[in-house]
C-alpha cells in the first residue's frame, strides 16, 4: 500500500511538471523577444517555444532549429 501511494505521488508530480511548460507559437512571445530573434537569429527558425514558469513569471524558453537555446 505504501509503495502505491509513493508511486501515485511521483506520477502526479511528473505530470504536473510536464504540464507546467506550455508550448506556444512564436507570435505569442513578447515583442522584444520576437525582435531579438529576428535581429540575431534570422538565419534559422524557431523549433519550439515554451512558456517556462521555472524562469520566473514571464519566463520563456526557445530552441532554434540550429540547436541554439
C-alpha positions in Angstrom: 0.0 0.0 0.0 2.8 2.4 0.9 4.5 1.7 -2.5 1.3 2.5 -4.3 1.0 5.9 -2.6 4.6 6.8 -3.3 4.1 5.7 -6.9 1.0 7.8 -7.3 2.6 10.9 -5.7 5.7 10.6 -8.0 3.4 10.1 -11.1 1.3 13.2 -10.2 4.4 15.3 -9.7 5.8 14.3 -13.0 2.6 15.1 -14.8 2.4 18.5 -13.1 5.9 19.4 -14.1 5.4 18.3 -17.7 2.2 20.5 -18.0 3.9 23.5 -16.4 5.8 24.1 -19.6 3.3 25.1 -22.2 4.2 25.1 -25.9 3.4 28.4 -27.6 3.6 29.9 -31.0 6.4 32.3 -31.8 3.9 35.1 -32.3 2.9 34.6 -28.6 6.4 35.6 -27.4 6.8 39.2 -26.1 7.6 41.7 -28.9 11.1 42.3 -27.5 11.9 38.6 -27.8 10.5 38.4 -31.3 12.6 41.4 -32.3 15.7 39.8 -30.7 15.2 36.6 -32.6 14.7 38.4 -35.9 17.8 40.6 -35.4 20.3 38.0 -34.2 18.9 34.7 -35.4 17.3 35.5 -38.8 19.4 32.8 -40.4 17.5 30.0 -38.6 13.9 29.4 -37.4 12.3 28.5 -34.1 11.9 24.8 -33.5 10.0 25.1 -30.2 8.9 27.9 -27.9 7.6 27.3 -24.4 6.3 29.3 -21.5 8.5 28.2 -18.7 7.5 29.3 -15.1 10.8 27.9 -13.8 12.4 31.1 -15.3 10.0 33.4 -13.5 6.5 34.7 -14.1 7.4 35.9 -17.5 9.9 33.2 -18.4 10.2 31.6 -21.8 12.4 29.0 -23.4 13.1 29.0 -27.1 15.0 26.3 -29.1 16.1 27.0 -32.6 16.5 24.5 -35.5 20.3 25.0 -35.4 20.4 23.8 -31.8 20.7 27.2 -30.1 18.7 27.6 -26.9 
